[in-house]
Amino acid sequence: MDPVLGTMTPASAIDDASYLDFVEGVRAFNLGQVQPVVAQRYHQAAAAFAAAHGRPPASLADAHAVLDPLPVYRARNRLWRSGQEMMWRGIVDTYRKREAELLAELDAADRRGPGSVQWSPTFRYPDYFEAYDAHIQPGSYHRDPLAGYIYHYGTKIFSTGSNNHDDNQRSQVQRSPAPADGVVRRILDLGCSIGQSATAWQERFPNAEVWAIDIAAPMVRYAHKRATELGLPVHFRQMLAEQLDFPDGTFDIVHAYILFHEIPVPIIRQTLREAARVLRPGGIFVVWDFGRRYYKDGSPYQEAMLEFVTFDNGEPFAQDFCHLDFPAEIRAAGFGTVEETDIGILTMTVATR
Ligand SMILES: C[S@@+](CC[C@H](N)C(=O)[O-])C[C@H]1O[C@@H](n2cnc3c(N)ncnc32)[C@H](O)[C@@H]1O
């Protein structure tokens, strides 16, 4: 395992790695140097808006009236979008150079343990999922057989190198509660992507059976490959979160990390009902997703940031998710208590069955 990159597959050439390092620097610069100036200029310009209108900006339209004339806002958006496009192009190009080798690696991993993977080449993806490229990743999570490799390197650049060792997922899993009776035999991770939370759950509960599902075949295949390299016996399945193929009451913990802002509201509701169905009484449902304070505070400035993510970063359902009363939806799906804790830009929502 690479000491810097962790379980990630290195770029195919030093030139490619250097280019991607530059792209990561562009993103770090935008987040660290440009974004704070946008916020600062917004607040100055919002004061001028309030003086002119006799009220502060109160809507997304007001936010645009304040933000759009600011060059630094437009520069921030262009840097974000172009950085994201450069990132994916660079990653796709570097892995494409040894596509045959990486596909053979996935094929070999499909057949070995520990743990297991199941997926189908004839799986029919729902229309809502086919309709967009998540995070503008070319081919999204599912159309490129190397999507797992590509997404993993993308998360490195997106998090500017701070998650190379699953640091986020590990700390979130550690901070997630367990059922009050302490019984943890089976855990399910929904929308597992490349399996970073699932492996963290398996590390935390080595004697539990950990199951992890994702709609996208390349994700579960790569997740399984990665888990086998870590020696962790997670079971990965290609499956819809809204249509789980598990009997009632199977799990003690059902977990989802940043899945819900990526699915449409009717699918959110179906998924919540499924989570309630597969949990045993007393089991807990732990959801980490876009935060109440950060994205759901309703301020015009945050609405503009959320709008950007929704329409320019390939997360078309994010705005609807953030406008939803998520705890009320969870209760309506059959859960008892629901508690929310804001941690950084995320909110951890915990519900008991
Ligand atoms: C942002 S990623 C989740 C990250 C992941 N949970 C982790 O631990 O790092 C969202 C994932 O949800 C999956 N997904 C989207 N819609 C889904 C659905 N209806 N059922 C199952 N998975 C879905 C996507 O394929 C993608 O891998």
The ligand as an SDF file (V2000), in Angstrom:
LIG
                    3D

 27 29  0  0  0  0  0  0  0  0999 V2000
  -21.2340   10.1470   -2.4940 C   0  0  0  0  0  0  0  0  0  0  0  0
  -21.2730    8.4510   -2.7720 S   0  0  0  0  0  0  0  0  0  0  0  0
  -21.3300    7.7590   -1.1480 C   0  0  0  0  0  0  0  0  0  0  0  0
  -20.0130    7.6950   -0.4150 C   0  0  0  0  0  0  0  0  0  0  0  0
  -19.8600    6.4890    0.4830 C   0  0  0  0  0  0  0  0  0  0  0  0
  -21.0380    6.2140    1.2610 N   0  0  0  0  0  0  0  0  0  0  0  0
  -18.6480    6.5350    1.3830 C   0  0  0  0  0  0  0  0  0  0  0  0
  -18.6810    5.8970    2.4440 O   0  0  0  0  0  0  0  0  0  0  0  0
  -17.6350    7.1450    1.0320 O   0  0  0  0  0  0  0  0  0  0  0  0
  -22.9530    8.1070   -3.2510 C   0  0  0  0  0  0  0  0  0  0  0  0
  -23.1230    6.6740   -3.7120 C   0  0  0  0  0  0  0  0  0  0  0  0
  -24.5200    6.3810   -3.7060 O   0  0  0  0  0  0  0  0  0  0  0  0
  -24.7730    5.5030   -4.7850 C   0  0  0  0  0  0  0  0  0  0  0  0
  -26.2090    5.5530   -5.0820 N   0  0  0  0  0  0  0  0  0  0  0  0
  -26.9010    6.5380   -5.6890 C   0  0  0  0  0  0  0  0  0  0  0  0
  -28.2020    6.2070   -5.7790 N   0  0  0  0  0  0  0  0  0  0  0  0
  -28.3340    4.9910   -5.1770 C   0  0  0  0  0  0  0  0  0  0  0  0
  -29.4350    4.1170   -4.9470 C   0  0  0  0  0  0  0  0  0  0  0  0
  -30.6520    4.4180   -5.3370 N   0  0  0  0  0  0  0  0  0  0  0  0
  -29.1940    2.9430   -4.3310 N   0  0  0  0  0  0  0  0  0  0  0  0
  -27.9470    2.5950   -3.9400 C   0  0  0  0  0  0  0  0  0  0  0  0
  -26.8810    3.3830   -4.1350 N   0  0  0  0  0  0  0  0  0  0  0  0
  -27.0700    4.5690   -4.7510 C   0  0  0  0  0  0  0  0  0  0  0  0
  -23.8610    6.0070   -5.8970 C   0  0  0  0  0  0  0  0  0  0  0  0
  -23.6220    5.0190   -6.8650 O   0  0  0  0  0  0  0  0  0  0  0  0
  -22.6100    6.4090   -5.1050 C   0  0  0  0  0  0  0  0  0  0  0  0
  -21.6610    5.3850   -5.0810 O   0  0  0  0  0  0  0  0  0  0  0  0
  1  2  1  0
  2  3  1  0
  2 10  1  0
  3  4  1  0
  4  5  1  0
  5  6  1  0
  5  7  1  0
  7  8  2  0
  7  9  1  0
 10 11  1  0
 11 12  1  0
 11 26  1  0
 12 13  1  0
 13 14  1  0
 13 24  1  0
 14 15  1  0
 14 23  1  0
 15 16  2  0
 16 17  1  0
 17 18  1  0
 17 23  2  0
 18 19  1  0
 18 20  2  0
 20 21  1  0
 21 22  2  0
 22 23  1  0
 24 25  1  0
 24 26  1  0
 26 27  1  0
M  CHG  2   2   1   9  -1
M  END
$$$$
